[in-house]
């Protein structure tokens, strides 16, 4: 589980701190589009949508491996406020985690 938390944190840092340009824009399924729309609507800073989706999937992996929502929230960078981190986790659960 520690590796998953580390992955969420690492990917979240990529999403929030760098603006990586892609030559080919990624193609997202409708669930991933909904996830990104929720992040954008709630003012979550996303500079790389592909990495943002990867963070959401990593949250799901952490939860599937027995982690808690609180652990996922705490794995995200502290430069996001608590409401933003909870939004990322909740949006991941709503749109990306299999039921």
MODELLER restraints for C-alpha pairs under 7 A, 6 or more apart:
rsr = mdl.restraints
at = mdl.atoms
rsr.add(forms.Gaussian(group=physical.xy_distance, feature=features.Distance(at['CA:1:A'], at['CA:62:A']), mean=6.60, stdev=0.5))
rsr.add(forms.Gaussian(group=physical.xy_distance, feature=features.Distance(at['CA:1:A'], at['CA:65:A']), mean=6.72, stdev=0.5))
rsr.add(forms.Gaussian(group=physical.xy_distance, feature=features.Distance(at['CA:4:A'], at['CA:58:A']), mean=6.75, stdev=0.5))
rsr.add(forms.Gaussian(group=physical.xy_distance, feature=features.Distance(at['CA:4:A'], at['CA:62:A']), mean=5.71, stdev=0.5))
rsr.add(forms.Gaussian(group=physical.xy_distance, feature=features.Distance(at['CA:5:A'], at['CA:62:A']), mean=6.77, stdev=0.5))
rsr.add(forms.Gaussian(group=physical.xy_distance, feature=features.Distance(at['CA:5:A'], at['CA:72:A']), mean=7.00, stdev=0.5))
rsr.add(forms.Gaussian(group=physical.xy_distance, feature=features.Distance(at['CA:5:A'], at['CA:75:A']), mean=5.69, stdev=0.5))
rsr.add(forms.Gaussian(group=physical.xy_distance, feature=features.Distance(at['CA:8:A'], at['CA:55:A']), mean=5.52, stdev=0.5))
rsr.add(forms.Gaussian(group=physical.xy_distance, feature=features.Distance(at['CA:8:A'], at['CA:58:A']), mean=5.56, stdev=0.5))
rsr.add(forms.Gaussian(group=physical.xy_distance, feature=features.Distance(at['CA:8:A'], at['CA:59:A']), mean=6.55, stdev=0.5))
rsr.add(forms.Gaussian(group=physical.xy_distance, feature=features.Distance(at['CA:8:A'], at['CA:75:A']), mean=6.50, stdev=0.5))
rsr.add(forms.Gaussian(group=physical.xy_distance, feature=features.Distance(at['CA:8:A'], at['CA:76:A']), mean=6.71, stdev=0.5))
rsr.add(forms.Gaussian(group=physical.xy_distance, feature=features.Distance(at['CA:9:A'], at['CA:75:A']), mean=5.45, stdev=0.5))
rsr.add(forms.Gaussian(group=physical.xy_distance, feature=features.Distance(at['CA:9:A'], at['CA:76:A']), mean=5.17, stdev=0.5))
rsr.add(forms.Gaussian(group=physical.xy_distance, feature=features.Distance(at['CA:9:A'], at['CA:77:A']), mean=6.39, stdev=0.5))
rsr.add(forms.Gaussian(group=physical.xy_distance, feature=features.Distance(at['CA:11:A'], at['CA:51:A']), mean=6.28, stdev=0.5))
rsr.add(forms.Gaussian(group=physical.xy_distance, feature=features.Distance(at['CA:11:A'], at['CA:55:A']), mean=5.75, stdev=0.5))
rsr.add(forms.Gaussian(group=physical.xy_distance, feature=features.Distance(at['CA:12:A'], at['CA:52:A']), mean=6.96, stdev=0.5))
rsr.add(forms.Gaussian(group=physical.xy_distance, feature=features.Distance(at['CA:12:A'], at['CA:55:A']), mean=5.97, stdev=0.5))
rsr.add(forms.Gaussian(group=physical.xy_distance, feature=features.Distance(at['CA:12:A'], at['CA:76:A']), mean=6.32, stdev=0.5))
rsr.add(forms.Gaussian(group=physical.xy_distance, feature=features.Distance(at['CA:12:A'], at['CA:77:A']), mean=6.83, stdev=0.5))
rsr.add(forms.Gaussian(group=physical.xy_distance, feature=features.Distance(at['CA:13:A'], at['CA:77:A']), mean=6.78, stdev=0.5))
rsr.add(forms.Gaussian(group=physical.xy_distance, feature=features.Distance(at['CA:14:A'], at['CA:51:A']), mean=6.84, stdev=0.5))
rsr.add(forms.Gaussian(group=physical.xy_distance, feature=features.Distance(at['CA:15:A'], at['CA:46:A']), mean=5.78, stdev=0.5))
rsr.add(forms.Gaussian(group=physical.xy_distance, feature=features.Distance(at['CA:15:A'], at['CA:47:A']), mean=5.71, stdev=0.5))
rsr.add(forms.Gaussian(group=physical.xy_distance, feature=features.Distance(at['CA:15:A'], at['CA:48:A']), mean=5.30, stdev=0.5))
rsr.add(forms.Gaussian(group=physical.xy_distance, feature=features.Distance(at['CA:15:A'], at['CA:51:A']), mean=5.52, stdev=0.5))
rsr.add(forms.Gaussian(group=physical.xy_distance, feature=features.Distance(at['CA:15:A'], at['CA:52:A']), mean=5.58, stdev=0.5))
rsr.add(forms.Gaussian(group=physical.xy_distance, feature=features.Distance(at['CA:16:A'], at['CA:45:A']), mean=6.16, stdev=0.5))
rsr.add(forms.Gaussian(group=physical.xy_distance, feature=features.Distance(at['CA:16:A'], at['CA:46:A']), mean=5.85, stdev=0.5))
rsr.add(forms.Gaussian(group=physical.xy_distance, feature=features.Distance(at['CA:16:A'], at['CA:47:A']), mean=6.20, stdev=0.5))
rsr.add(forms.Gaussian(group=physical.xy_distance, feature=features.Distance(at['CA:18:A'], at['CA:47:A']), mean=6.49, stdev=0.5))
rsr.add(forms.Gaussian(group=physical.xy_distance, feature=features.Distance(at['CA:19:A'], at['CA:47:A']), mean=5.03, stdev=0.5))
rsr.add(forms.Gaussian(group=physical.xy_distance, feature=features.Distance(at['CA:19:A'], at['CA:48:A']), mean=6.13, stdev=0.5))
rsr.add(forms.Gaussian(group=physical.xy_distance, feature=features.Distance(at['CA:20:A'], at['CA:48:A']), mean=6.25, stdev=0.5))
rsr.add(forms.Gaussian(group=physical.xy_distance, feature=features.Distance(at['CA:26:A'], at['CA:50:A']), mean=6.61, stdev=0.5))
rsr.add(forms.Gaussian(group=physical.xy_distance, feature=features.Distance(at['CA:31:A'], at['CA:95:A']), mean=5.10, stdev=0.5))
rsr.add(forms.Gaussian(group=physical.xy_distance, feature=features.Distance(at['CA:31:A'], at['CA:96:A']), mean=6.24, stdev=0.5))
rsr.add(forms.Gaussian(group=physical.xy_distance, feature=features.Distance(at['CA:32:A'], at['CA:53:A']), mean=6.54, stdev=0.5))
rsr.add(forms.Gaussian(group=physical.xy_distance, feature=features.Distance(at['CA:32:A'], at['CA:95:A']), mean=6.67, stdev=0.5))
rsr.add(forms.Gaussian(group=physical.xy_distance, feature=features.Distance(at['CA:32:A'], at['CA:96:A']), mean=6.67, stdev=0.5))
rsr.add(forms.Gaussian(group=physical.xy_distance, feature=features.Distance(at['CA:34:A'], at['CA:95:A']), mean=6.56, stdev=0.5))
rsr.add(forms.Gaussian(group=physical.xy_distance, feature=features.Distance(at['CA:35:A'], at['CA:91:A']), mean=5.65, stdev=0.5))
rsr.add(forms.Gaussian(group=physical.xy_distance, feature=features.Distance(at['CA:35:A'], at['CA:92:A']), mean=6.62, stdev=0.5))
rsr.add(forms.Gaussian(group=physical.xy_distance, feature=features.Distance(at['CA:35:A'], at['CA:95:A']), mean=5.60, stdev=0.5))
rsr.add(forms.Gaussian(group=physical.xy_distance, feature=features.Distance(at['CA:38:A'], at['CA:91:A']), mean=6.75, stdev=0.5))
rsr.add(forms.Gaussian(group=physical.xy_distance, feature=features.Distance(at['CA:39:A'], at['CA:88:A']), mean=6.79, stdev=0.5))
rsr.add(forms.Gaussian(group=physical.xy_distance, feature=features.Distance(at['CA:44:A'], at['CA:84:A']), mean=6.26, stdev=0.5))
rsr.add(forms.Gaussian(group=physical.xy_distance, feature=features.Distance(at['CA:46:A'], at['CA:52:A']), mean=6.74, stdev=0.5))
rsr.add(forms.Gaussian(group=physical.xy_distance, feature=features.Distance(at['CA:56:A'], at['CA:92:A']), mean=4.83, stdev=0.5))
rsr.add(forms.Gaussian(group=physical.xy_distance, feature=features.Distance(at['CA:56:A'], at['CA:96:A']), mean=6.75, stdev=0.5))
rsr.add(forms.Gaussian(group=physical.xy_distance, feature=features.Distance(at['CA:57:A'], at['CA:92:A']), mean=6.92, stdev=0.5))
rsr.add(forms.Gaussian(group=physical.xy_distance, feature=features.Distance(at['CA:57:A'], at['CA:96:A']), mean=6.35, stdev=0.5))
rsr.add(forms.Gaussian(group=physical.xy_distance, feature=features.Distance(at['CA:59:A'], at['CA:72:A']), mean=6.09, stdev=0.5))
rsr.add(forms.Gaussian(group=physical.xy_distance, feature=features.Distance(at['CA:59:A'], at['CA:89:A']), mean=6.56, stdev=0.5))
rsr.add(forms.Gaussian(group=physical.xy_distance, feature=features.Distance(at['CA:59:A'], at['CA:92:A']), mean=6.63, stdev=0.5))
rsr.add(forms.Gaussian(group=physical.xy_distance, feature=features.Distance(at['CA:60:A'], at['CA:92:A']), mean=6.63, stdev=0.5))
rsr.add(forms.Gaussian(group=physical.xy_distance, feature=features.Distance(at['CA:60:A'], at['CA:93:A']), mean=6.65, stdev=0.5))
rsr.add(forms.Gaussian(group=physical.xy_distance, feature=features.Distance(at['CA:60:A'], at['CA:97:A']), mean=5.12, stdev=0.5))
rsr.add(forms.Gaussian(group=physical.xy_distance, feature=features.Distance(at['CA:63:A'], at['CA:69:A']), mean=6.91, stdev=0.5))
rsr.add(forms.Gaussian(group=physical.xy_distance, feature=features.Distance(at['CA:69:A'], at['CA:89:A']), mean=6.82, stdev=0.5))
rsr.add(forms.Gaussian(group=physical.xy_distance, feature=features.Distance(at['CA:72:A'], at['CA:89:A']), mean=6.75, stdev=0.5))
rsr.add(forms.Gaussian(group=physical.xy_distance, feature=features.Distance(at['CA:73:A'], at['CA:85:A']), mean=5.41, stdev=0.5))
rsr.add(forms.Gaussian(group=physical.xy_distance, feature=features.Distance(at['CA:73:A'], at['CA:86:A']), mean=5.85, stdev=0.5))
rsr.add(forms.Gaussian(group=physical.xy_distance, feature=features.Distance(at['CA:73:A'], at['CA:89:A']), mean=6.37, stdev=0.5))
rsr.add(forms.Gaussian(group=physical.xy_distance, feature=features.Distance(at['CA:76:A'], at['CA:85:A']), mean=6.41, stdev=0.5))
